Amino acid sequence: MSDKDITKAIINILKKELGGVVDLIPSNLTHDLSNALSPKIEEIIESNGFVKKTKYEALLKLANDLEKRVSDLEKS
């Protein structure tokens, strides 16, 4: 699940729980709220042992590059 999907899911849960009150909130406030919540959501997710997909992919690329370097050094 991408970062935007997680944020959208949480915003949708808030909308469902708040009901009609959300319709009274300006759309730019919802956008600002999602921008403010995103780092906090990331902290909560990472505190439970998970990482964002982009971070995982970057770490995987780094690990693969390091494995290739070690393999090349062993051949030398």
mmCIF file of the N, C-alpha and C atoms, coordinates in Angstrom:
data_MODEL
# 
_entry.id   MODEL 
# 
loop_
_atom_site.group_PDB 
_atom_site.id 
_atom_site.type_symbol 
_atom_site.label_atom_id 
_atom_site.label_alt_id 
_atom_site.label_comp_id 
_atom_site.label_asym_id 
_atom_site.label_entity_id 
_atom_site.label_seq_id 
_atom_site.pdbx_PDB_ins_code 
_atom_site.Cartn_x 
_atom_site.Cartn_y 
_atom_site.Cartn_z 
_atom_site.occupancy 
_atom_site.B_iso_or_equiv 
_atom_site.pdbx_formal_charge 
_atom_site.auth_seq_id 
_atom_site.auth_comp_id 
_atom_site.auth_asym_id 
_atom_site.auth_atom_id 
_atom_site.pdbx_PDB_model_num 
ATOM 1   N N  . MET A 1 1  ? 0.853   -1.164  0.000  1.00 0.00 ? 1  MET A N  1 
ATOM 2   C CA . MET A 1 1  ? 0.000   0.000   0.000  1.00 0.00 ? 1  MET A CA 1 
ATOM 3   C C  . MET A 1 1  ? 0.901   1.230   0.000  1.00 0.00 ? 1  MET A C  1 
ATOM 4   N N  . SER A 1 2  ? 0.618   2.165   -0.873 1.00 0.00 ? 2  SER A N  1 
ATOM 5   C CA . SER A 1 2  ? 1.460   3.350   -0.960 1.00 0.00 ? 2  SER A CA 1 
ATOM 6   C C  . SER A 1 2  ? 1.150   4.326   0.173  1.00 0.00 ? 2  SER A C  1 
ATOM 7   N N  . ASP A 1 3  ? 2.051   5.289   0.331  1.00 0.00 ? 3  ASP A N  1 
ATOM 8   C CA . ASP A 1 3  ? 1.883   6.291   1.394  1.00 0.00 ? 3  ASP A CA 1 
ATOM 9   C C  . ASP A 1 3  ? 0.583   7.065   1.221  1.00 0.00 ? 3  ASP A C  1 
ATOM 10  N N  . LYS A 1 4  ? 0.287   7.443   -0.024 1.00 0.00 ? 4  LYS A N  1 
ATOM 11  C CA . LYS A 1 4  ? -0.934  8.196   -0.283 1.00 0.00 ? 4  LYS A CA 1 
ATOM 12  C C  . LYS A 1 4  ? -2.163  7.361   0.046  1.00 0.00 ? 4  LYS A C  1 
ATOM 13  N N  . ASP A 1 5  ? -2.106  6.058   -0.263 1.00 0.00 ? 5  ASP A N  1 
ATOM 14  C CA . ASP A 1 5  ? -3.240  5.178   0.017  1.00 0.00 ? 5  ASP A CA 1 
ATOM 15  C C  . ASP A 1 5  ? -3.504  5.076   1.511  1.00 0.00 ? 5  ASP A C  1 
ATOM 16  N N  . ILE A 1 6  ? -2.435  4.987   2.296  1.00 0.00 ? 6  ILE A N  1 
ATOM 17  C CA . ILE A 1 6  ? -2.593  4.894   3.752  1.00 0.00 ? 6  ILE A CA 1 
ATOM 18  C C  . ILE A 1 6  ? -3.220  6.168   4.291  1.00 0.00 ? 6  ILE A C  1 
ATOM 19  N N  . THR A 1 7  ? -2.708  7.303   3.838  1.00 0.00 ? 7  THR A N  1 
ATOM 20  C CA . THR A 1 7  ? -3.245  8.587   4.290  1.00 0.00 ? 7  THR A CA 1 
ATOM 21  C C  . THR A 1 7  ? -4.704  8.732   3.879  1.00 0.00 ? 7  THR A C  1 
ATOM 22  N N  . LYS A 1 8  ? -5.014  8.352   2.632  1.00 0.00 ? 8  LYS A N  1 
ATOM 23  C CA . LYS A 1 8  ? -6.403  8.436   2.166  1.00 0.00 ? 8  LYS A CA 1 
ATOM 24  C C  . LYS A 1 8  ? -7.313  7.531   2.981  1.00 0.00 ? 8  LYS A C  1 
ATOM 25  N N  . ALA A 1 9  ? -6.834  6.351   3.303  1.00 0.00 ? 9  ALA A N  1 
ATOM 26  C CA . ALA A 1 9  ? -7.635  5.416   4.093  1.00 0.00 ? 9  ALA A CA 1 
ATOM 27  C C  . ALA A 1 9  ? -7.948  5.991   5.469  1.00 0.00 ? 9  ALA A C  1 
ATOM 28  N N  . ILE A 1 10 ? -6.947  6.597   6.089  1.00 0.00 ? 10 ILE A N  1 
ATOM 29  C CA . ILE A 1 10 ? -7.164  7.183   7.417  1.00 0.00 ? 10 ILE A CA 1 
ATOM 30  C C  . ILE A 1 10 ? -8.110  8.379   7.330  1.00 0.00 ? 10 ILE A C  1 
ATOM 31  N N  . ILE A 1 11 ? -7.942  9.203   6.302  1.00 0.00 ? 11 ILE A N  1 
ATOM 32  C CA . ILE A 1 11 ? -8.847  10.346  6.104  1.00 0.00 ? 11 ILE A CA 1 
ATOM 33  C C  . ILE A 1 11 ? -10.275 9.836   5.885  1.00 0.00 ? 11 ILE A C  1 
ATOM 34  N N  . ASN A 1 12 ? -10.436 8.772   5.101  1.00 0.00 ? 12 ASN A N  1 
ATOM 35  C CA . ASN A 1 12 ? -11.773 8.212   4.858  1.00 0.00 ? 12 ASN A CA 1 
ATOM 36  C C  . ASN A 1 12 ? -12.393 7.669   6.147  1.00 0.00 ? 12 ASN A C  1 
ATOM 37  N N  . ILE A 1 13 ? -11.560 7.068   6.996  1.00 0.00 ? 13 ILE A N  1 
ATOM 38  C CA . ILE A 1 13 ? -12.068 6.585   8.289  1.00 0.00 ? 13 ILE A CA 1 
ATOM 39  C C  . ILE A 1 13 ? -12.538 7.769   9.129  1.00 0.00 ? 13 ILE A C  1 
ATOM 40  N N  . LEU A 1 14 ? -11.732 8.838   9.147  1.00 0.00 ? 14 LEU A N  1 
ATOM 41  C CA . LEU A 1 14 ? -12.138 10.033  9.900  1.00 0.00 ? 14 LEU A CA 1 
ATOM 42  C C  . LEU A 1 14 ? -13.432 10.616  9.350  1.00 0.00 ? 14 LEU A C  1 
ATOM 43  N N  . LYS A 1 15 ? -13.543 10.667  8.012  1.00 0.00 ? 15 LYS A N  1 
ATOM 44  C CA . LYS A 1 15 ? -14.766 11.190  7.397  1.00 0.00 ? 15 LYS A CA 1 
ATOM 45  C C  . LYS A 1 15 ? -15.972 10.350  7.806  1.00 0.00 ? 15 LYS A C  1 
ATOM 46  N N  . LYS A 1 16 ? -15.798 9.038   7.797  1.00 0.00 ? 16 LYS A N  1 
ATOM 47  C CA . LYS A 1 16 ? -16.897 8.139   8.164  1.00 0.00 ? 16 LYS A CA 1 
ATOM 48  C C  . LYS A 1 16 ? -17.298 8.351   9.617  1.00 0.00 ? 16 LYS A C  1 
ATOM 49  N N  . GLU A 1 17 ? -16.309 8.479   10.490 1.00 0.00 ? 17 GLU A N  1 
ATOM 50  C CA . GLU A 1 17 ? -16.590 8.642   11.912 1.00 0.00 ? 17 GLU A CA 1 
ATOM 51  C C  . GLU A 1 17 ? -17.188 10.007  12.228 1.00 0.00 ? 17 GLU A C  1 
ATOM 52  N N  . LEU A 1 18 ? -16.739 11.039  11.504 1.00 0.00 ? 18 LEU A N  1 
ATOM 53  C CA . LEU A 1 18 ? -17.237 12.387  11.778 1.00 0.00 ? 18 LEU A CA 1 
ATOM 54  C C  . LEU A 1 18 ? -18.542 12.681  11.063 1.00 0.00 ? 18 LEU A C  1 
ATOM 55  N N  . GLY A 1 19 ? -18.877 11.879  10.079 1.00 0.00 ? 19 GLY A N  1 
ATOM 56  C CA . GLY A 1 19 ? -20.143 12.046  9.371  1.00 0.00 ? 19 GLY A CA 1 
ATOM 57  C C  . GLY A 1 19 ? -20.237 13.354  8.614  1.00 0.00 ? 19 GLY A C  1 
ATOM 58  N N  . GLY A 1 20 ? -21.339 14.064  8.762  1.00 0.00 ? 20 GLY A N  1 
ATOM 59  C CA . GLY A 1 20 ? -21.616 15.283  8.024  1.00 0.00 ? 20 GLY A CA 1 
ATOM 60  C C  . GLY A 1 20 ? -20.734 16.458  8.382  1.00 0.00 ? 20 GLY A C  1 
ATOM 61  N N  . VAL A 1 21 ? -20.043 16.374  9.501  1.00 0.00 ? 21 VAL A N  1 
ATOM 62  C CA . VAL A 1 21 ? -19.160 17.473  9.913  1.00 0.00 ? 21 VAL A CA 1 
ATOM 63  C C  . VAL A 1 21 ? -18.068 17.689  8.873  1.00 0.00 ? 21 VAL A C  1 
ATOM 64  N N  . VAL A 1 22 ? -17.609 16.623  8.248  1.00 0.00 ? 22 VAL A N  1 
ATOM 65  C CA . VAL A 1 22 ? -16.530 16.717  7.263  1.00 0.00 ? 22 VAL A CA 1 
ATOM 66  C C  . VAL A 1 22 ? -16.948 17.546  6.064  1.00 0.00 ? 22 VAL A C  1 
ATOM 67  N N  . ASP A 1 23 ? -18.229 17.498  5.711  1.00 0.00 ? 23 ASP A N  1 
ATOM 68  C CA . ASP A 1 23 ? -18.716 18.281  4.579  1.00 0.00 ? 23 ASP A CA 1 
ATOM 69  C C  . ASP A 1 23 ? -18.597 19.785  4.836  1.00 0.00 ? 23 ASP A C  1 
ATOM 70  N N  . LEU A 1 24 ? -18.560 20.170  6.087  1.00 0.00 ? 24 LEU A N  1 
ATOM 71  C CA . LEU A 1 24 ? -18.442 21.584  6.439  1.00 0.00 ? 24 LEU A CA 1 
ATOM 72  C C  . LEU A 1 24 ? -16.999 22.074  6.421  1.00 0.00 ? 24 LEU A C  1 
ATOM 73  N N  . ILE A 1 25 ? -16.051 21.126  6.426  1.00 0.00 ? 25 ILE A N  1 
ATOM 74  C CA . ILE A 1 25 ? -14.629 21.479  6.448  1.00 0.00 ? 25 ILE A CA 1 
ATOM 75  C C  . ILE A 1 25 ? -14.183 21.818  5.026  1.00 0.00 ? 25 ILE A C  1 
ATOM 76  N N  . PRO A 1 26 ? -13.489 22.941  4.834  1.00 0.00 ? 26 PRO A N  1 
ATOM 77  C CA . PRO A 1 26 ? -12.992 23.292  3.500  1.00 0.00 ? 26 PRO A CA 1 
ATOM 78  C C  . PRO A 1 26 ? -12.011 22.235  2.985  1.00 0.00 ? 26 PRO A C  1 
ATOM 79  N N  . SER A 1 27 ? -11.984 22.064  1.666  1.00 0.00 ? 27 SER A N  1 
ATOM 80  C CA . SER A 1 27 ? -11.141 21.019  1.076  1.00 0.00 ? 27 SER A CA 1 
ATOM 81  C C  . SER A 1 27 ? -9.653  21.277  1.312  1.00 0.00 ? 27 SER A C  1 
ATOM 82  N N  . ASN A 1 28 ? -9.245  22.554  1.336  1.00 0.00 ? 28 ASN A N  1 
ATOM 83  C CA . ASN A 1 28 ? -7.824  22.844  1.574  1.00 0.00 ? 28 ASN A CA 1 
ATOM 84  C C  . ASN A 1 28 ? -7.425  22.476  3.005  1.00 0.00 ? 28 ASN A C  1 
ATOM 85  N N  . LEU A 1 29 ? -8.356  22.536  3.942  1.00 0.00 ? 29 LEU A N  1 
ATOM 86  C CA . LEU A 1 29 ? -8.080  22.126  5.316  1.00 0.00 ? 29 LEU A CA 1 
ATOM 87  C C  . LEU A 1 29 ? -7.879  20.612  5.377  1.00 0.00 ? 29 LEU A C  1 
ATOM 88  N N  . THR A 1 30 ? -8.672  19.889  4.620  1.00 0.00 ? 30 THR A N  1 
ATOM 89  C CA . THR A 1 30 ? -8.507  18.434  4.548  1.00 0.00 ? 30 THR A CA 1 
ATOM 90  C C  . THR A 1 30 ? -7.147  18.088  3.983  1.00 0.00 ? 30 THR A C  1 
ATOM 91  N N  . HIS A 1 31 ? -6.730  18.823  2.960  1.00 0.00 ? 31 HIS A N  1 
ATOM 92  C CA . HIS A 1 31 ? -5.409  18.602  2.356  1.00 0.00 ? 31 HIS A CA 1 
ATOM 93  C C  . HIS A 1 31 ? -4.307  18.917  3.369  1.00 0.00 ? 31 HIS A C  1 
ATOM 94  N N  . ASP A 1 32 ? -4.435  20.033  4.073  1.00 0.00 ? 32 ASP A N  1 
ATOM 95  C CA . ASP A 1 32 ? -3.450  20.401  5.094  1.00 0.00 ? 32 ASP A CA 1 
ATOM 96  C C  . ASP A 1 32 ? -3.411  19.370  6.217  1.00 0.00 ? 32 ASP A C  1 
ATOM 97  N N  . LEU A 1 33 ? -4.574  18.879  6.598  1.00 0.00 ? 33 LEU A N  1 
ATOM 98  C CA . LEU A 1 33 ? -4.666  17.854  7.635  1.00 0.00 ? 33 LEU A CA 1 
ATOM 99  C C  . LEU A 1 33 ? -3.946  16.584  7.193  1.00 0.00 ? 33 LEU A C  1 
ATOM 100 N N  . SER A 1 34 ? -4.146  16.194  5.941  1.00 0.00 ? 34 SER A N  1 
ATOM 101 C CA . SER A 1 34 ? -3.483  14.989  5.446  1.00 0.00 ? 34 SER A CA 1 
ATOM 102 C C  . SER A 1 34 ? -1.976  15.185  5.401  1.00 0.00 ? 34 SER A C  1 
ATOM 103 N N  . ASN A 1 35 ? -1.499  16.372  5.049  1.00 0.00 ? 35 ASN A N  1 
ATOM 104 C CA . ASN A 1 35 ? -0.057  16.656  5.050  1.00 0.00 ? 35 ASN A CA 1 
ATOM 105 C C  . ASN A 1 35 ? 0.517   16.636  6.466  1.00 0.00 ? 35 ASN A C  1 
ATOM 106 N N  . ALA A 1 36 ? -0.261  17.092  7.420  1.00 0.00 ? 36 ALA A N  1 
ATOM 107 C CA . ALA A 1 36 ? 0.203   17.101  8.804  1.00 0.00 ? 36 ALA A CA 1 
ATOM 108 C C  . ALA A 1 36 ? 0.180   15.703  9.412  1.00 0.00 ? 36 ALA A C  1 
ATOM 109 N N  . LEU A 1 37 ? -0.791  14.901  9.019  1.00 0.00 ? 37 LEU A N  1 
ATOM 110 C CA . LEU A 1 37 ? -0.915  13.556  9.569  1.00 0.00 ? 37 LEU A CA 1 
ATOM 111 C C  . LEU A 1 37 ? 0.085   12.576  8.983  1.00 0.00 ? 37 LEU A C  1 
ATOM 112 N N  . SER A 1 38 ? 0.482   12.786  7.749  1.00 0.00 ? 38 SER A N  1 
ATOM 113 C CA . SER A 1 38 ? 1.339   11.827  7.056  1.00 0.00 ? 38 SER A CA 1 
ATOM 114 C C  . SER A 1 38 ? 2.620   11.487  7.819  1.00 0.00 ? 38 SER A C  1 
ATOM 115 N N  . PRO A 1 39 ? 3.384   12.469  8.328  1.00 0.00 ? 39 PRO A N  1 
ATOM 116 C CA . PRO A 1 39 ? 4.590   12.114  9.089  1.00 0.00 ? 39 PRO A CA 1 
ATOM 117 C C  . PRO A 1 39 ? 4.282   11.353  10.376 1.00 0.00 ? 39 PRO A C  1 
ATOM 118 N N  . LYS A 1 40 ? 3.186   11.703  11.032 1.00 0.00 ? 40 LYS A N  1 
ATOM 119 C CA . LYS A 1 40 ? 2.804   11.007  12.263 1.00 0.00 ? 40 LYS A CA 1 
ATOM 120 C C  . LYS A 1 40 ? 2.405   9.566   11.969 1.00 0.00 ? 40 LYS A C  1 
ATOM 121 N N  . ILE A 1 41 ? 1.691   9.366   10.871 1.00 0.00 ? 41 ILE A N  1 
ATOM 122 C CA . ILE A 1 41 ? 1.296   8.019   10.466 1.00 0.00 ? 41 ILE A CA 1 
ATOM 123 C C  . ILE A 1 41 ? 2.541   7.189   10.181 1.00 0.00 ? 41 ILE A C  1 
ATOM 124 N N  . GLU A 1 42 ? 3.494   7.794   9.498  1.00 0.00 ? 42 GLU A N  1 
ATOM 125 C CA . GLU A 1 42 ? 4.749   7.097   9.194  1.00 0.00 ? 42 GLU A CA 1 
ATOM 126 C C  . GLU A 1 42 ? 5.468   6.686   10.478 1.00 0.00 ? 42 GLU A C  1 
ATOM 127 N N  . GLU A 1 43 ? 5.509   7.573   11.461 1.00 0.00 ? 43 GLU A N  1 
ATOM 128 C CA . GLU A 1 43 ? 6.140   7.255   12.747 1.00 0.00 ? 43 GLU A CA 1 
ATOM 129 C C  . GLU A 1 43 ? 5.453   6.073   13.426 1.00 0.00 ? 43 GLU A C  1 
ATOM 130 N N  . ILE A 1 44 ? 4.131   6.074   13.413 1.00 0.00 ? 44 ILE A N  1 
ATOM 131 C CA . ILE A 1 44 ? 3.370   4.986   14.037 1.00 0.00 ? 44 ILE A CA 1 
ATOM 132 C C  . ILE A 1 44 ? 3.642   3.672   13.324 1.00 0.00 ? 44 ILE A C  1 
ATOM 133 N N  . ILE A 1 45 ? 3.641   3.714   12.005 1.00 0.00 ? 45 ILE A N  1 
ATOM 134 C CA . ILE A 1 45 ? 3.879   2.497   11.226 1.00 0.00 ? 45 ILE A CA 1 
ATOM 135 C C  . ILE A 1 45 ? 5.277   1.960   11.486 1.00 0.00 ? 45 ILE A C  1 
ATOM 136 N N  . GLU A 1 46 ? 6.281   2.850   11.471 1.00 0.00 ? 46 GLU A N  1 
ATOM 137 C CA . GLU A 1 46 ? 7.656   2.413   11.690 1.00 0.00 ? 46 GLU A CA 1 
ATOM 138 C C  . GLU A 1 46 ? 7.876   1.937   13.124 1.00 0.00 ? 46 GLU A C  1 
ATOM 139 N N  . SER A 1 47 ? 7.149   2.488   14.075 1.00 0.00 ? 47 SER A N  1 
ATOM 140 C CA . SER A 1 47 ? 7.298   2.050   15.464 1.00 0.00 ? 47 SER A CA 1 
ATOM 141 C C  . SER A 1 47 ? 6.789   0.620   15.651 1.00 0.00 ? 47 SER A C  1 
ATOM 142 N N  . ASN A 1 48 ? 5.965   0.162   14.714 1.00 0.00 ? 48 ASN A N  1 
ATOM 143 C CA . ASN A 1 48 ? 5.449   -1.204  14.758 1.00 0.00 ? 48 ASN A CA 1 
ATOM 144 C C  . ASN A 1 48 ? 6.279   -2.157  13.897 1.00 0.00 ? 48 ASN A C  1 
ATOM 145 N N  . GLY A 1 49 ? 7.425   -1.697  13.426 1.00 0.00 ? 49 GLY A N  1 
ATOM 146 C CA . GLY A 1 49 ? 8.332   -2.567  12.685 1.00 0.00 ? 49 GLY A CA 1 
ATOM 147 C C  . GLY A 1 49 ? 8.141   -2.568  11.186 1.00 0.00 ? 49 GLY A C  1 
ATOM 148 N N  . PHE A 1 50 ? 7.322   -1.698  10.655 1.00 0.00 ? 50 PHE A N  1 
ATOM 149 C CA . PHE A 1 50 ? 7.081   -1.624  9.225  1.00 0.00 ? 50 PHE A CA 1 
ATOM 150 C C  . PHE A 1 50 ? 7.759   -0.384  8.658  1.00 0.00 ? 50 PHE A C  1 
ATOM 151 N N  . VAL A 1 51 ? 8.015   -0.384  7.349  1.00 0.00 ? 51 VAL A N  1 
ATOM 152 C CA . VAL A 1 51 ? 8.566   0.787   6.675  1.00 0.00 ? 51 VAL A CA 1 
ATOM 153 C C  . VAL A 1 51 ? 7.737   1.088   5.440  1.00 0.00 ? 51 VAL A C  1 
ATOM 154 N N  . LYS A 1 52 ? 7.856   2.327   4.952  1.00 0.00 ? 52 LYS A N  1 
ATOM 155 C CA . LYS A 1 52 ? 7.163   2.708   3.735  1.00 0.00 ? 52 LYS A CA 1 
ATOM 156 C C  . LYS A 1 52 ? 7.725   1.913   2.559  1.00 0.00 ? 52 LYS A C  1 
ATOM 157 N N  . LYS A 1 53 ? 6.917   1.750   1.550  1.00 0.00 ? 53 LYS A N  1 
ATOM 158 C CA . LYS A 1 53 ? 7.319   0.999   0.366  1.00 0.00 ? 53 LYS A CA 1 
ATOM 159 C C  . LYS A 1 53 ? 8.545   1.632   -0.279 1.00 0.00 ? 53 LYS A C  1 
ATOM 160 N N  . THR A 1 54 ? 8.586   2.949   -0.367 1.00 0.00 ? 54 THR A N  1 
ATOM 161 C CA . THR A 1 54 ? 9.724   3.624   -0.996 1.00 0.00 ? 54 THR A CA 1 
ATOM 162 C C  . THR A 1 54 ? 11.003  3.400   -0.194 1.00 0.00 ? 54 THR A C  1 
ATOM 163 N N  . LYS A 1 55 ? 10.889  3.433   1.117  1.00 0.00 ? 55 LYS A N  1 
ATOM 164 C CA . LYS A 1 55 ? 12.049  3.196   1.969  1.00 0.00 ? 55 LYS A CA 1 
ATOM 165 C C  . LYS A 1 55 ? 12.518  1.747   1.840  1.00 0.00 ? 55 LYS A C  1 
ATOM 166 N N  . TYR A 1 56 ? 11.562  0.818   1.785  1.00 0.00 ? 56 TYR A N  1 
ATOM 167 C CA . TYR A 1 56 ? 11.893  -0.597  1.611  1.00 0.00 ? 56 TYR A CA 1 
ATOM 168 C C  . TYR A 1 56 ? 12.633  -0.814  0.300  1.00 0.00 ? 56 TYR A C  1 
ATOM 169 N N  . GLU A 1 57 ? 12.120  -0.223  -0.772 1.00 0.00 ? 57 GLU A N  1 
ATOM 170 C CA . GLU A 1 57 ? 12.755  -0.391  -2.078 1.00 0.00 ? 57 GLU A CA 1 
ATOM 171 C C  . GLU A 1 57 ? 14.159  0.198   -2.097 1.00 0.00 ? 57 GLU A C  1 
ATOM 172 N N  . ALA A 1 58 ? 14.360  1.337   -1.436 1.00 0.00 ? 58 ALA A N  1 
ATOM 173 C CA . ALA A 1 58 ? 15.688  1.945   -1.370 1.00 0.00 ? 58 ALA A CA 1 
ATOM 174 C C  . ALA A 1 58 ? 16.649  1.049   -0.584 1.00 0.00 ? 58 ALA A C  1 
ATOM 175 N N  . LEU A 1 59 ? 16.189  0.498   0.530  1.00 0.00 ? 59 LEU A N  1 
ATOM 176 C CA . LEU A 1 59 ? 17.029  -0.397  1.324  1.00 0.00 ? 59 LEU A CA 1 
ATOM 177 C C  . LEU A 1 59 ? 17.334  -1.690  0.564  1.00 0.00 ? 59 LEU A C  1 
ATOM 178 N N  . LEU A 1 60 ? 16.360  -2.200  -0.165 1.00 0.00 ? 60 LEU A N  1 
ATOM 179 C CA . LEU A 1 60 ? 16.569  -3.401  -0.965 1.00 0.00 ? 60 LEU A CA 1 
ATOM 180 C C  . LEU A 1 60 ? 17.605  -3.160  -2.054 1.00 0.00 ? 60 LEU A C  1 
ATOM 181 N N  . LYS A 1 61 ? 17.530  -2.012  -2.716 1.00 0.00 ? 61 LYS A N  1 
ATOM 182 C CA . LYS A 1 61 ? 18.514  -1.668  -3.751 1.00 0.00 ? 61 LYS A CA 1 
ATOM 183 C C  . LYS A 1 61 ? 19.905  -1.555  -3.141 1.00 0.00 ? 61 LYS A C  1 
ATOM 184 N N  . LEU A 1 62 ? 19.999  -0.925  -1.995 1.00 0.00 ? 62 LEU A N  1 
ATOM 185 C CA . LEU A 1 62 ? 21.278  -0.783  -1.306 1.00 0.00 ? 62 LEU A CA 1 
ATOM 186 C C  . LEU A 1 62 ? 21.854  -2.157  -0.941 1.00 0.00 ? 62 LEU A C  1 
ATOM 187 N N  . ALA A 1 63 ? 21.012  -3.031  -0.425 1.00 0.00 ? 63 ALA A N  1 
ATOM 188 C CA . ALA A 1 63 ? 21.458  -4.384  -0.053 1.00 0.00 ? 63 ALA A CA 1 
ATOM 189 C C  . ALA A 1 63 ? 21.937  -5.151  -1.286 1.00 0.00 ? 63 ALA A C  1 
ATOM 190 N N  . ASN A 1 64 ? 21.203  -5.041  -2.369 1.00 0.00 ? 64 ASN A N  1 
ATOM 191 C CA . ASN A 1 64 ? 21.607  -5.731  -3.603 1.00 0.00 ? 64 ASN A CA 1 
ATOM 192 C C  . ASN A 1 64 ? 22.930  -5.189  -4.137 1.00 0.00 ? 64 ASN A C  1 
ATOM 193 N N  . ASP A 1 65 ? 23.099  -3.870  -4.094 1.00 0.00 ? 65 ASP A N  1 
ATOM 194 C CA . ASP A 1 65 ? 24.361  -3.267  -4.540 1.00 0.00 ? 65 ASP A CA 1 
ATOM 195 C C  . ASP A 1 65 ? 25.533  -3.732  -3.674 1.00 0.00 ? 65 ASP A C  1 
ATOM 196 N N  . LEU A 1 66 ? 25.305  -3.789  -2.365 1.00 0.00 ? 66 LEU A N  1 
ATOM 197 C CA . LEU A 1 66 ? 26.365  -4.247  -1.459 1.00 0.00 ? 66 LEU A CA 1 
ATOM 198 C C  . LEU A 1 66 ? 26.711  -5.717  -1.696 1.00 0.00 ? 66 LEU A C  1 
ATOM 199 N N  . GLU A 1 67 ? 25.704  -6.539  -1.933 1.00 0.00 ? 67 GLU A N  1 
ATOM 200 C CA . GLU A 1 67 ? 25.956  -7.955  -2.226 1.00 0.00 ? 67 GLU A CA 1 
ATOM 201 C C  . GLU A 1 67 ? 26.772  -8.106  -3.510 1.00 0.00 ? 67 GLU A C  1 
ATOM 202 N N  . LYS A 1 68 ? 26.452  -7.292  -4.509 1.00 0.00 ? 68 LYS A N  1 
ATOM 203 C CA . LYS A 1 68 ? 27.205  -7.344  -5.768 1.00 0.00 ? 68 LYS A CA 1 
ATOM 204 C C  . LYS A 1 68 ? 28.655  -6.924  -5.535 1.00 0.00 ? 68 LYS A C  1 
ATOM 205 N N  . ARG A 1 69 ? 28.860  -5.880  -4.750 1.00 0.00 ? 69 ARG A N  1 
ATOM 206 C CA . ARG A 1 69 ? 30.226  -5.426  -4.457 1.00 0.00 ? 69 ARG A CA 1 
ATOM 207 C C  . ARG A 1 69 ? 31.026  -6.502  -3.730 1.00 0.00 ? 69 ARG A C  1 
ATOM 208 N N  . VAL A 1 70 ? 30.405  -7.162  -2.762 1.00 0.00 ? 70 VAL A N  1 
ATOM 209 C CA . VAL A 1 70 ? 31.085  -8.228  -2.017 1.00 0.00 ? 70 VAL A CA 1 
ATOM 210 C C  . VAL A 1 70 ? 31.426  -9.378  -2.961 1.00 0.00 ? 70 VAL A C  1 
ATOM 211 N N  . SER A 1 71 ? 30.483  -9.727  -3.810 1.00 0.00 ? 71 SER A N  1 
ATOM 212 C CA . SER A 1 71 ? 30.705  -10.804 -4.780 1.00 0.00 ? 71 SER A CA 1 
ATOM 213 C C  . SER A 1 71 ? 31.860  -10.457 -5.712 1.00 0.00 ? 71 SER A C  1 
ATOM 214 N N  . ASP A 1 72 ? 31.895  -9.217  -6.187 1.00 0.00 ? 72 ASP A N  1 
ATOM 215 C CA . ASP A 1 72 ? 32.983  -8.772  -7.071 1.00 0.00 ? 72 ASP A CA 1 
ATOM 216 C C  . ASP A 1 72 ? 34.317  -8.798  -6.343 1.00 0.00 ? 72 ASP A C  1 
ATOM 217 N N  . LEU A 1 73 ? 34.332  -8.403  -5.082 1.00 0.00 ? 73 LEU A N  1 
ATOM 218 C CA . LEU A 1 73 ? 35.579  -8.420  -4.301 1.00 0.00 ? 73 LEU A CA 1 
ATOM 219 C C  . LEU A 1 73 ? 36.061  -9.849  -4.064 1.00 0.00 ? 73 LEU A C  1 
ATOM 220 N N  . GLU A 1 74 ? 35.134  -10.766 -3.848 1.00 0.00 ? 74 GLU A N  1 
ATOM 221 C CA . GLU A 1 74 ? 35.513  -12.163 -3.632 1.00 0.00 ? 74 GLU A CA 1 
ATOM 222 C C  . GLU A 1 74 ? 36.111  -12.774 -4.898 1.00 0.00 ? 74 GLU A C  1 
ATOM 223 N N  . LYS A 1 75 ? 35.670  -12.323 -6.063 1.00 0.00 ? 75 LYS A N  1 
ATOM 224 C CA . LYS A 1 75 ? 36.205  -12.821 -7.326 1.00 0.00 ? 75 LYS A CA 1 
ATOM 225 C C  . LYS A 1 75 ? 37.614  -12.314 -7.585 1.00 0.00 ? 75 LYS A C  1 
ATOM 226 N N  . SER A 1 76 ? 37.940  -11.159 -7.029 1.00 0.00 ? 76 SER A N  1 
ATOM 227 C CA . SER A 1 76 ? 39.254  -10.537 -7.287 1.00 0.00 ? 76 SER A CA 1 
ATOM 228 C C  . SER A 1 76 ? 40.360  -11.229 -6.559 1.00 0.00 ? 76 SER A C  1 
# 
